[in-house]
Amino acid sequence: MPASDYVTDLRAKVGTGLIMFPTVTAVVFNDRGEILLHQRSDTARWTLIAGIMDPGEQPADAVIREVEEETAVQVKIERLAGIALHEVTYPNGDECQMVNTWFRCRAVGGEARVNDSESLQVGWFPLDAMPELNPYAHHRIRTALAEEAPAWFAGPGEGMIPGW
């Protein structure tokens, strides 16, 4: 069952109450050092490419699928960059806690374009000329750029990171 069907069924039972989901994010770079971003159709905000994992899907498979579904870009995973729990409240009132695993990826094919209904725009941006992003997106980008650093995670007892 695709994650979208799973979420719809679950929301029908729970309403807008808190649900926890496993999610993935791709921090995608091209050979020019630009980063791939999309403007979300639900909030009109620019952000990294991300999505909910399908039941039974491995995080690496999910991140590759999400990038291609949303942007038509094919990627190769270079490394695991981090994992964190963060809260999201959507404009319709849906409350979620996302266990997000993010990967540094390299574009290996395709042309960046809007490829589904989740995006208003898709584009490549130099790191010094990105549109406004939230602090959590900047954190994921920083950890993906840290070449020799291990995957980032919140330490024991840290809870959720304020401001995300």
N, C-alpha and C positions, 0 to 999 in steps of 0.2 A: 504494500500500500504506500503510495507516495506521501511524503510528509504533509502536503497540503490537505489531502483527504483526512489524514490522521488528526491534524490540527482542527479542521472543521468539525469532525465528529466529537473531539474532546471539548471544544468550545461550546457545542450544543448542550453538553452535559454540565459544564462548569460555569458557563457564562463568562463574565469578564474577570473572574477571580484568578488568583495566582496559579500559574502552571510553570514547571521547570522543563526546559528543552535542551537537548544537546545540539550545539550549533558549531559551524566552522566559518573561518574567515580566510580569504586569500589576500596576501600583500604581494601584488604582482608587479614585477618590474620588466621593462623591455630592454633591448640592447643599448638604448640611448640613456638608460638610467631613469626613465620616467616611470611614474606609478599609475596603475589603472584604477580609476574611480568611477562610480556611477551616482547619479542623482535619483534617489528613491522616489517612486511614484506615490507612496503613502504619506511621506513627510516633506517632500521636495528638498531634503537635505542631501548634500554630497557625502559619500562615505566609501569605505572599502567594500569589496564584493563579499557577501556572506549569505548564509542560509541555514535552515534547519536540516539536520541529517534525516534521511529516510530510515524507518525501522530496519535493522539488520545491516545497515551500511557502515562501512569503516570511515573514519574521519578523512583519510587521504582520498578515498573515492568520492566522498561528498564534496570536498573542496574543488576537485577537478570538475565534477559535474556542475556545481553551482556557477563557476566562472564561465563555462561554455554556455550554460542555459541563459545566463543573464547578459553576457557580452559577446558571444561567438568567438572568444579567444580560447585557444588551447594552451594549457600550461604544463610545466614540469615542476614538481615540488623539489625545492632545494634543501629545505630543512624545516623542522618544527621550531616555531618561534616562541610559543607560549600557550598558556591555558589559564582561564580566569572565570570566575562567576560574576555576572553583572546583571543589574535589573533594567528592564525596559517597560515603560507604559506607553502603549500606542495611542494615537489620537482618538480611537474609538473606545478607549478605556481598558482594553485588554492588558492585564498585568502578567509579566513574565520574568522569570529568572533564567538566564541563559548560561549554560556551561559551555563557554566558547573556547575552541581550539583553533589557533591561527598558525598559518604556514607562510613562509617566504617562498614565493613561486617565481618562475621565469616564463615569459610568454614564448611559445615555440611555434605558434601558427594561428591562423585566423585574423580577421580584421575587426577591431573594436567597434561595436555598434549596439544599439538597443536591440535585444534579442527576445524579450518577453515583456509582460505587462508590469514587472516590478521596477522598471527603470524609465525615467523621463529622458535622461541623457547618459552617455558613456563616453569616457575620454581618457587620454594619456596626459599626464601633467608632470612638468619638472618639479622636483621636491621643493624648490624655492618659489613656486608659483601655483600652489594648490589652492582650490577654493576653501572656504571655511569648513573645518572639520571639528568634531567634538573631541574632548580630551582623550577618550578611550581609543579613538581612531589613531590619534597621534602616538599614544603609548604603543599600540600594536605596530605602527610603522617604525618607531625607534627600536623596539626589540627585534624586529625583522632585519633592520640594518646593522645590528650589532653582530658582526661577522663571527667572532670567536666566542661569543657569550653562549652559555647554555640556554635552553628554553626557559622563559620567564614563568614564574608562578607566584601567587600570593603565599607568604609564609604562614606557618601554623598560627592561628589566632588572629590573623589580620582581618578576617571577614571580608566584606565587599569593599572595594576601593571607593571612597567618597568622590563625588563629582562625575561618576561614569553613568 
